[in-house]
Amino acid sequence: HRPLACVILAAGKGTRMKSDLPKVLHRVAGQPMVGHVLSAVKALDPDHVVVVVGPGMDDVAAAVAPYPTAVQHEQRGTADAVRAAFGLLEGFAGDVVVLYGDTPLVTPDTLRAMVAARRQPGDPAVVVLGMRPGDPGAYGRLILNARGGLEKIVEYLDASEEERRVTLCNAGLMAFDGARMFDLIGRIGNANAKSEYYLTDVVQIARGNGMACAVVEAAPAEVVGVNSRAELAEVEALIQRRLRKAAMDNGATLTDPDSVTFCVDTRLGRDVIVGPHVVFGPGVAVADRVEIKAFSHLEQVRVDSGAQIGPYARLRPGAEIGRDAHIGNFVEIKNATIEAGAKVNHLTYIGDARVGAKANIGAGTITCNYDGYAKSRTDIGAGAFIGSNTALVAPVRVGDGAIVGAGSVVTADVEGDALAVARARQQAYTGWARRFRDRKQKENAKKA
């Protein structure tokens, strides 16, 4: 087993984002960008991971914990950023992969290919990740030699016309032989217009010392970096496309895929049907044969098999929807368990509650769970029937099989199989409406 280390560069201030939040903490598919990079890295089971941050980036350090961070005290280029990690890698002689915290779409397969190329018989000191974008534009070009090895990286402004016709471009990620990396990166100078230490210079130094360098290619969509809000939106669109495809490949039906929004941790079972404009926030797990109808929003929720959700349902954190339960239109569930076969079909708020198996909750029912100071629970038993437009003032319990009359305000427990009616008695006054109209018509006639 050859040891592996990964260094993630995350010290950029992201000034073009115009944000108080460090760039790598901006979310893509519900997860900070640097979290996506860490997920890709974890799949390789590395021996060491170091995240390089800028001064005062305690929130980034907290987000990447328990992985250690190294501080790049001044923004002096990518090679300087890698040097900041040297102290935590002292004496390391395995392979080292350098990644970027603002390039969240890179896959474990690509990283594995880079490591495999580093370990190939030619023993390259450096492996550079390349790509062939539709428009090579101002990307640095990767110039290969006759043997197919990497000869040099040429920045666009320094490239000849012939070199600019090369379509193989630099994607930025690199893999190093750790035994040679410290010396090679240590030799990088800053004799350039910005007086910065560029990691790309390492190829020229390695070749000048007779060491081989190699290239691995990735799809351009994997290596899109984020420097602005517009680029953040582009990356979001790319990862959503990837997540939708994965959902369908795993047996879910998306009737209008482009309108469905996933998080990276969304889990859908087989034969799940998802309608248009459904949004999955973080922490959603949906079992088999569930239907989620249009315009529903789910976050930190578990849905058991056979349930029906929506349209226009909002399932908030802590909602647990049981097998074959129905959650209908304009229903909000928060921190509540809806047990098997229960129905909450429309215009209802259930918060901090249990709704027992096969209970029926009428339209307009509200659990009054908050008194301005504390949250209290409502417990509705199995087979209970709650009439429409009922307010259940927590803490309160409705027993199994009980019926609550429509329009009730329930402030005390209801025992099982009882009928509770908590509303004013209806009074009818025969002929009153006709007499009222006659009187008004006479009054208006006098005024005329």
LUMKEKE-916867 format. One record per residue (C-alpha): x, y, z; residue in three letters; residue number from 0. Coordinates in pm, 1 decimal, m for minus. Example, Ala and Ser with C-alpha at 12.3 -4.5 7.8 and 13.67 -1.06 7.14 Angstrom:
# LUMKEKE-916867
1230.0|m450.0|780.0|ALA|0
1367.0|m106.0|714.0|SER|1
//
This chain:
# LUMKEKE-916867
0.0|0.0|0.0|HIS|0
151.1|329.1|m113.8|ARG|1
42.3|615.9|113.6|PRO|2
m177.6|892.8|m28.1|LEU|3
m225.2|1252.7|86.9|ALA|4
m465.5|1514.0|m46.4|CYS|5
m419.1|1889.8|m20.2|VAL|6
m727.5|2105.6|m81.6|ILE|7
m660.2|2472.9|m154.4|LEU|8
m937.6|2680.3|4.1|ALA|9
m772.1|3008.9|100.1|ALA|10
m924.2|3222.9|m177.4|GLY|11
m1123.7|3523.3|m60.7|LYS|12
m1361.0|3504.3|m356.9|GLY|13
m1387.8|3880.2|m395.0|THR|14
m1594.5|3845.9|m713.5|ARG|15
m1861.6|3662.9|m512.6|MET|16
m1925.8|3989.0|m321.5|LYS|17
m2003.3|3788.9|m7.7|SER|18
m1922.4|3783.2|362.2|ASP|19
m1911.2|3402.4|333.3|LEU|20
m1580.9|3243.6|223.6|PRO|21
m1612.3|3125.0|m134.1|LYS|22
m1571.1|2752.5|m62.7|VAL|23
m1862.9|2760.3|185.8|LEU|24
m2115.6|2865.0|m78.5|HIS|25
m2350.1|2572.4|m126.9|ARG|26
m2399.4|2356.6|m432.3|VAL|27
m2681.3|2099.3|m413.8|ALA|28
m2720.4|2177.3|m44.0|GLY|29
m2356.6|2122.9|53.2|GLN|30
m2063.7|2367.9|75.6|PRO|31
m1837.3|2341.3|m229.3|MET|32
m1544.3|2226.0|m17.5|VAL|33
m1768.3|1949.4|119.4|GLY|34
m1811.2|1808.9|m231.6|HIS|35
m1433.8|1806.3|m277.6|VAL|36
m1388.8|1631.0|57.2|LEU|37
m1648.4|1369.9|m42.5|SER|38
m1454.4|1293.1|m361.3|ALA|39
m1130.5|1273.2|m163.2|VAL|40
m1279.4|1044.9|105.5|LYS|41
m1365.0|787.0|m160.8|ALA|42
m990.0|733.3|m211.2|LEU|43
m937.6|660.5|160.1|ASP|44
m628.9|885.8|187.2|PRO|45
m383.5|865.6|475.2|ASP|46
m368.9|1245.6|512.7|HIS|47
m597.2|1533.5|414.6|VAL|48
m489.1|1896.5|461.1|VAL|49
m710.7|2195.1|381.0|VAL|50
m526.4|2522.8|319.7|VAL|51
m721.3|2827.7|440.6|VAL|52
m660.3|3199.8|469.8|GLY|53
m613.3|3393.0|794.5|PRO|54
m925.3|3415.5|1009.2|GLY|55
m1116.1|3149.4|812.8|MET|56
m1233.4|2973.2|1127.8|ASP|57
m1568.8|2891.4|969.1|ASP|58
m1394.6|2700.9|688.1|VAL|59
m1181.6|2514.6|945.0|ALA|60
m1499.8|2422.9|1133.6|ALA|61
m1670.5|2305.8|812.8|ALA|62
m1385.7|2070.4|717.4|VAL|63
m1324.4|1931.2|1067.9|ALA|64
m1193.5|1685.9|1174.7|PRO|65
m947.3|1734.1|888.0|TYR|66
m660.4|1967.9|980.8|PRO|67
m607.7|2307.6|823.7|THR|68
m293.2|2498.2|734.1|ALA|69
m293.1|2877.5|698.7|VAL|70
m162.4|3058.9|391.2|GLN|71
m92.1|3394.4|553.0|HIS|72
m63.8|3595.2|230.4|GLU|73
m224.5|3534.3|m109.7|GLN|74
96.4|3470.0|m302.3|ARG|75
m15.4|3210.1|m555.9|GLY|76
m101.4|2842.6|m578.3|THR|77
251.1|2710.3|m516.0|ALA|78
272.6|2922.2|m201.8|ASP|79
m61.6|2776.3|m90.4|ALA|80
69.6|2420.9|m130.3|VAL|81
383.5|2515.1|63.2|ARG|82
160.2|2618.6|353.7|ALA|83
63.0|2251.8|388.0|ALA|84
423.6|2127.0|399.5|PHE|85
443.9|2147.9|777.4|GLY|86
159.6|1897.2|814.7|LEU|87
312.1|1664.8|552.0|LEU|88
668.7|1669.8|676.5|GLU|89
854.1|1351.5|580.5|GLY|90
561.5|1222.8|368.9|PHE|91
692.0|1019.0|74.0|ALA|92
372.8|877.3|m79.5|GLY|93
159.8|1037.7|m351.2|ASP|94
5.0|1381.1|m304.7|VAL|95
m301.8|1506.6|m492.5|VAL|96
m361.8|1883.1|m497.2|VAL|97
m723.5|1994.7|m545.2|LEU|98
m921.5|2318.8|m528.3|TYR|99
m1203.3|2385.7|m283.9|GLY|100
m1394.7|2584.4|m547.3|ASP|101
m1397.9|2299.2|m803.8|THR|102
m1677.0|2087.0|m652.7|PRO|103
m1768.9|1855.1|m941.3|LEU|104
m1449.9|1648.1|m961.6|VAL|105
m1524.9|1277.0|m925.2|THR|106
m1344.6|1002.0|m732.8|PRO|107
m1286.6|816.7|m1061.7|ASP|108
m1087.6|1108.8|m1199.4|THR|109
m879.5|1132.2|m881.2|LEU|110
m814.6|756.6|m895.4|ARG|111
m700.6|791.6|m1256.9|ALA|112
m455.7|1065.4|m1154.7|MET|113
m312.1|849.6|m876.5|VAL|114
m286.7|549.2|m1110.5|ALA|115
m102.9|761.1|m1367.5|ALA|116
138.6|882.2|m1097.4|ARG|117
217.5|518.8|m1015.5|ARG|118
263.5|402.8|m1374.1|GLN|119
599.0|250.4|m1479.9|PRO|120
732.2|579.2|m1620.4|GLY|121
727.0|711.8|m1261.6|ASP|122
622.9|1070.4|m1344.7|PRO|123
707.9|1327.6|m1080.1|ALA|124
396.5|1528.2|m1168.3|VAL|125
57.7|1434.4|m1319.5|VAL|126
m155.5|1723.5|m1443.3|VAL|127
m529.6|1699.4|m1500.2|LEU|128
m626.9|1813.1|m1848.4|GLY|129
m952.1|1878.8|m2034.2|MET|130
m1072.1|1963.7|m2383.9|ARG|131
m1336.4|2236.7|m2348.4|PRO|132
m1557.8|2331.1|m2642.0|GLY|133
m1392.6|2673.7|m2641.1|ASP|134
m1030.2|2649.8|m2520.7|PRO|135
m1023.8|3030.1|m2496.5|GLY|136
m760.4|3167.2|m2259.6|ALA|137
m686.4|2839.2|m2076.6|TYR|138
m325.5|2733.3|m2038.2|GLY|139
m229.6|2466.6|m2293.3|ARG|140
m74.3|2128.4|m2212.2|LEU|141
202.1|2054.0|m2464.2|ILE|142
289.6|1685.8|m2502.7|LEU|143
615.0|1536.8|m2628.0|ASN|144
659.1|1262.6|m2888.6|ALA|145
619.1|992.0|m2623.4|ARG|146
284.5|1134.1|m2504.4|GLY|147
429.4|1271.0|m2183.0|GLY|148
370.0|1626.5|m2065.3|LEU|149
648.7|1855.3|m2187.7|GLU|150
523.6|2191.7|m2059.8|LYS|151
228.6|2406.3|m1957.1|ILE|152
205.3|2724.8|m2161.9|VAL|153
m12.6|3011.4|m2044.3|GLU|154
m233.2|3144.7|m2323.6|TYR|155
m69.7|3487.5|m2329.9|LEU|156
273.4|3325.8|m2369.8|ASP|157
165.2|3064.6|m2627.1|ALA|158
263.8|3068.3|m2993.4|SER|159
m1.6|3044.3|m3265.2|GLU|160
77.8|2674.8|m3303.1|GLU|161
49.1|2616.2|m2927.8|GLU|162
m281.8|2802.6|m2913.7|ARG|163
m423.4|2553.1|m3164.9|ARG|164
m370.8|2277.5|m2904.9|VAL|165
m709.4|2179.3|m2754.8|THR|166
m573.9|2004.3|m2444.3|LEU|167
m601.9|2257.2|m2160.8|CYS|168
m488.0|2275.6|m1800.0|ASN|169
m762.3|2193.4|m1547.3|ALA|170
m543.9|2279.9|m1247.6|GLY|171
m545.3|1963.5|m1035.4|LEU|172
m214.6|1781.3|m992.8|MET|173
m72.0|1463.0|m843.1|ALA|174
287.7|1447.5|m717.8|PHE|175
542.5|1198.2|m603.8|ASP|176
577.8|1319.0|m245.9|GLY|177
944.8|1221.2|m234.7|ALA|178
1021.2|1480.8|m503.6|ARG|179
738.5|1732.3|m450.9|MET|180
887.2|1931.4|m162.6|PHE|181
1207.4|2006.5|m352.2|ASP|182
1031.5|2081.2|m683.8|LEU|183
774.7|2320.5|m535.7|ILE|184
1044.4|2477.8|m320.3|GLY|185
1227.0|2582.6|m637.8|ARG|186
931.9|2771.6|m786.4|ILE|187
1006.5|3143.5|m815.0|GLY|188
788.2|3451.0|m855.7|ASN|189
955.9|3634.0|m1145.5|ALA|190
629.0|3721.7|m1319.6|ASN|191
394.3|4015.3|m1362.8|ALA|192
203.4|3942.2|m1039.6|LYS|193
506.8|3833.0|m833.3|SER|194
317.4|3516.0|m743.0|GLU|195
434.9|3156.1|m706.1|TYR|196
249.7|2950.5|m967.7|TYR|197
211.3|2575.3|m921.1|LEU|198
209.1|2528.0|m1298.8|THR|199
581.0|2620.0|m1305.3|ASP|200
656.8|2284.9|m1141.7|VAL|201
633.3|2103.9|m1476.5|VAL|202
911.3|2312.0|m1631.3|GLN|203
1130.9|2255.6|m1324.7|ILE|204
1066.5|1879.7|m1325.4|ALA|205
1137.8|1847.2|m1698.5|ARG|206
1452.4|2058.6|m1661.2|GLY|207
1574.1|1800.6|m1411.7|ASN|208
1501.5|1511.0|m1644.3|GLY|209
1186.7|1394.3|m1464.9|MET|210
882.7|1267.3|m1653.9|ALA|211
544.3|1439.7|m1630.5|CYS|212
207.4|1300.5|m1742.8|ALA|213
m149.1|1407.1|m1820.4|VAL|214
m486.5|1256.7|m1730.6|VAL|215
m796.3|1393.0|m1903.4|GLU|216
m1129.5|1472.7|m1740.5|ALA|217
m1462.7|1589.4|m1882.3|ALA|218
m1469.8|1970.8|m1883.7|PRO|219
m1789.2|1970.7|m1673.9|ALA|220
m1598.3|1805.2|m1387.1|GLU|221
m1346.6|2083.1|m1347.4|VAL|222
m1559.1|2397.4|m1367.2|VAL|223
m1435.8|2639.3|m1101.7|GLY|224
m1645.7|2898.4|m921.2|VAL|225
m1533.0|3260.3|m897.8|ASN|226
m1867.8|3441.6|m924.9|SER|227
m2236.4|3396.2|m846.5|ARG|228
m2302.3|3329.6|m1215.7|ALA|229
m2045.8|3047.7|m1215.3|GLU|230
m2200.9|2914.8|m893.9|LEU|231
m2532.5|2891.2|m1079.6|ALA|232
m2361.3|2711.7|m1370.7|GLU|233
m2210.9|2454.4|m1134.6|VAL|234
m2549.2|2411.1|m962.1|GLU|235
m2707.7|2337.0|m1300.6|ALA|236
m2436.2|2082.6|m1382.0|LEU|237
m2464.8|1896.6|m1051.8|ILE|238
m2845.3|1896.1|m1069.8|GLN|239
m2819.9|1729.4|m1411.4|ARG|240
m2588.2|1467.7|m1259.4|ARG|241
m2817.7|1406.8|m959.7|LEU|242
m3131.5|1379.2|m1174.6|ARG|243
m2966.1|1123.8|m1399.3|LYS|244
m2852.4|921.3|m1097.8|ALA|245
m3206.2|925.1|m952.9|ALA|246
m3355.3|797.5|m1278.3|MET|247
m3077.4|540.4|m1326.1|ASP|248
m3162.4|406.9|m979.2|ASN|249
m3530.9|353.9|m1056.1|GLY|250
m3713.6|681.7|m986.2|ALA|251
m3946.5|849.6|m1235.4|THR|252
m3909.3|1225.0|m1276.7|LEU|253
m4196.0|1347.0|m1492.9|THR|254
m4023.4|1682.4|m1559.5|ASP|255
m3659.1|1629.4|m1459.3|PRO|256
m3533.0|1980.6|m1532.3|ASP|257
m3772.5|2132.4|m1277.0|SER|258
m3677.7|1903.1|m984.6|VAL|259
m3408.2|2020.7|m740.3|THR|260
m3201.0|1769.7|m544.9|PHE|261
m2948.7|1783.9|m263.8|CYS|262
m2636.4|1575.9|m284.2|VAL|263
m2764.6|1353.8|0.2|ASP|264
m3120.4|1298.6|m133.2|THR|265
m3209.4|928.9|m126.6|ARG|266
m3496.8|795.2|m337.4|LEU|267
m3617.0|432.6|m341.0|GLY|268
m3733.6|233.9|m639.8|ARG|269
m4050.5|325.6|m828.7|ASP|270
m4069.3|665.6|m664.5|VAL|271
m4257.6|914.7|m882.6|ILE|272
m4157.8|1279.7|m854.3|VAL|273
m4377.5|1543.1|m1017.1|GLY|274
m4271.2|1882.8|m1154.8|PRO|275
m4114.5|2156.9|m939.6|HIS|276
m4039.5|1940.3|m637.1|VAL|277
m3755.0|2065.5|m414.2|VAL|278
m3551.3|1829.0|m197.8|PHE|279
m3361.9|2011.7|76.5|GLY|280
m3086.9|1842.0|278.1|PRO|281
m3147.8|1515.8|462.0|GLY|282
m3437.1|1359.5|269.8|VAL|283
m3482.6|981.7|248.7|ALA|284
m3775.9|843.7|47.8|VAL|285
m3861.6|472.2|42.7|ALA|286
m4003.4|267.1|m246.8|ASP|287
m4329.9|338.6|m432.6|ARG|288
m4379.4|689.0|m293.7|VAL|289
m4542.0|955.2|m510.8|GLU|290
m4441.4|1316.6|m455.0|ILE|291
m4667.2|1546.7|m650.5|LYS|292
m4589.8|1885.9|m799.9|ALA|293
m4461.8|2188.2|m606.2|PHE|294
m4381.3|2001.3|m285.5|SER|295
m4084.6|2096.2|m65.3|HIS|296
m3908.5|1844.0|163.0|LEU|297
m3621.6|1898.4|408.3|GLU|298
m3478.1|1668.9|681.8|GLN|299
m3763.0|1423.2|624.7|VAL|300
m3820.4|1047.0|606.5|ARG|301
m4102.0|910.8|390.3|VAL|302
m4195.4|543.3|414.8|ASP|303
m4307.9|320.3|127.9|SER|304
m4634.4|379.2|m52.4|GLY|305
m4694.7|726.4|89.0|ALA|306
m4844.4|1004.9|m122.5|GLN|307
m4719.4|1360.1|m82.5|ILE|308
m4865.2|1681.1|m225.9|GLY|309
m4918.5|1862.3|m448.6|PRO|310
m4805.3|2178.5|m269.3|TYR|311
m4701.2|1998.0|48.8|ALA|312
m4428.1|2130.1|276.8|ARG|313
m4246.6|1873.7|489.3|LEU|314
m4012.8|2045.6|733.1|ARG|315
m3730.6|1904.6|948.8|PRO|316
m3829.4|1615.5|1172.6|GLY|317
m4127.4|1503.5|966.4|ALA|318
m4163.1|1125.6|948.4|GLU|319
m4430.3|1003.2|709.8|ILE|320
m4542.3|642.9|760.9|GLY|321
m4624.1|368.9|514.0|ARG|322
m4919.5|449.3|283.2|ASP|323
m4988.7|781.1|459.2|ALA|324
m5138.5|1069.2|259.7|HIS|325
m5014.0|1426.5|291.8|ILE|326
m5217.8|1650.1|65.9|GLY|327
m5220.7|1996.6|m82.5|ASN|328
m5123.3|2297.4|128.8|PHE|329
m5029.0|2080.3|426.8|VAL|330
m4728.0|2162.7|643.2|GLU|331
m4570.5|1898.9|868.3|ILE|332
m4291.9|1986.9|1116.0|LYS|333
m4123.0|1764.1|1374.5|ASN|334
m4413.8|1522.7|1362.6|ALA|335
m4475.5|1153.7|1296.7|THR|336
m4761.9|1062.3|1065.8|ILE|337
m4815.1|689.9|1118.5|GLU|338
m4909.6|423.8|863.3|ALA|339
m5222.1|490.6|660.8|GLY|340
m5302.6|824.4|827.0|ALA|341
m5447.2|1098.3|607.6|LYS|342
m5378.2|1471.2|630.6|VAL|343
m5525.9|1568.8|299.4|ASN|344
m5550.3|1946.9|284.5|HIS|345
m5499.6|2292.6|432.7|LEU|346
m5351.2|2178.2|762.8|THR|347
m5055.5|2243.5|994.8|TYR|348
m4924.4|1955.1|1206.5|ILE|349
m4627.0|2052.1|1424.4|GLY|350
m4464.6|1877.5|1724.1|ASP|351
m4714.7|1594.0|1706.0|ALA|352
m4796.1|1230.3|1649.4|ARG|353
m5083.2|1131.4|1423.1|VAL|354
m5171.7|767.6|1484.8|GLY|355
m5217.8|496.8|1224.5|ALA|356
m5521.4|543.9|998.1|LYS|357
m5627.4|865.6|1172.1|ALA|358
m5801.2|1123.4|952.5|ASN|359
m5725.8|1493.7|989.2|ILE|360
m5988.7|1724.9|840.4|GLY|361
m5917.7|2034.7|632.6|ALA|362
m5805.9|2344.3|821.1|GLY|363
m5686.7|2159.1|1132.0|THR|364
m5405.5|2326.8|1326.6|ILE|365
m5192.5|2198.6|1611.0|THR|366
m5135.3|2509.1|1824.8|CYS|367
m4787.9|2403.1|1935.9|ASN|368
m4634.8|2736.4|2042.0|TYR|369
m4752.8|2970.4|2317.7|ASP|370
m4490.4|3236.5|2257.2|GLY|371
m4245.6|3076.6|2502.0|TYR|372
m4238.8|2699.7|2459.0|ALA|373
m4329.3|2428.4|2208.5|LYS|374
m4573.5|2160.5|2326.6|SER|375
m4682.5|1832.0|2171.8|ARG|376
m5013.0|1704.6|2038.1|THR|377
m5082.0|1331.2|2037.0|ASP|378
m5359.7|1199.0|1813.1|ILE|379
m5441.8|830.9|1854.3|GLY|380
m5485.6|557.3|1595.7|ALA|381
m5810.6|575.4|1400.4|GLY|382
m5905.9|915.0|1544.2|ALA|383
m6112.6|1152.4|1331.0|PHE|384
m6045.2|1525.7|1360.7|ILE|385
m6320.1|1736.6|1204.3|GLY|386
m6241.3|2025.9|972.7|SER|387
m6128.9|2361.9|1108.9|ASN|388
m6024.3|2221.0|1447.0|THR|389
m5760.3|2389.0|1664.8|ALA|390
m5576.3|2147.6|1896.1|LEU|391
m5417.0|2355.3|2173.0|VAL|392
m5107.2|2170.6|2291.1|ALA|393
m5022.4|1999.2|2513.0|PRO|394
m5322.9|1784.4|2436.1|VAL|395
m5403.0|1422.0|2364.1|ARG|396
m5682.5|1273.8|2153.1|VAL|397
m5731.8|904.2|2224.3|GLY|398
m5759.9|613.7|1980.2|ASP|399
m6082.2|613.2|1780.3|GLY|400
m6202.1|947.6|1919.8|ALA|401
m6396.2|1197.1|1706.9|ILE|402
m6355.4|1574.3|1733.7|VAL|403
m6642.6|1775.4|1588.5|GLY|404
m6566.0|2025.8|1312.5|ALA|405
m6486.8|2378.4|1424.1|GLY|406
m6375.6|2275.7|1772.6|SER|407
m6104.6|2437.3|1985.0|VAL|408
m5970.7|2146.2|2188.1|VAL|409
m5794.4|2250.1|2508.9|THR|410
m5831.0|1931.1|2716.0|ALA|411
m5754.5|1564.6|2650.8|ASP|412
m6016.5|1358.5|2468.0|VAL|413
m6048.3|998.0|2578.1|GLU|414
m6052.7|711.7|2328.4|GLY|415
m6376.7|652.1|2132.8|ASP|416
m6531.8|972.9|2276.2|ALA|417
m6692.2|1255.9|2079.7|LEU|418
m6558.1|1601.2|2166.4|ALA|419
m6737.9|1914.6|2052.5|VAL|420
m6588.0|2243.1|2168.1|ALA|421
m6785.6|2522.2|2003.8|ARG|422
m7079.5|2748.1|2078.5|ALA|423
m7425.8|2588.4|2049.5|ARG|424
m7598.3|2677.9|1722.9|GLN|425
m7912.7|2892.2|1755.0|GLN|426
m8172.6|2942.8|1480.2|ALA|427
m8428.3|3230.8|1482.2|TYR|428
m8712.8|3154.7|1244.1|THR|429
m8797.6|3436.3|997.6|GLY|430
m8533.6|3672.6|1141.8|TRP|431
m8352.7|3728.2|810.3|ALA|432
m8675.1|3820.8|624.5|ARG|433
m8775.8|4069.1|898.2|ARG|434
m8424.2|4220.3|888.3|PHE|435
m8442.6|4280.2|512.4|ARG|436
m8794.7|4428.7|533.7|ASP|437
m8683.1|4674.8|803.9|ARG|438
m8378.2|4784.8|602.0|LYS|439
m8586.0|4838.4|288.9|GLN|440
m8833.6|5061.4|481.5|LYS|441
m8546.2|5266.1|628.0|GLU|442
m8392.4|5319.5|284.9|ASN|443
m8731.5|5417.9|139.6|ALA|444
m8774.1|5693.5|404.9|LYS|445
m8426.3|5830.8|329.0|LYS|446
m8513.9|5850.6|m41.1|ALA|447
//
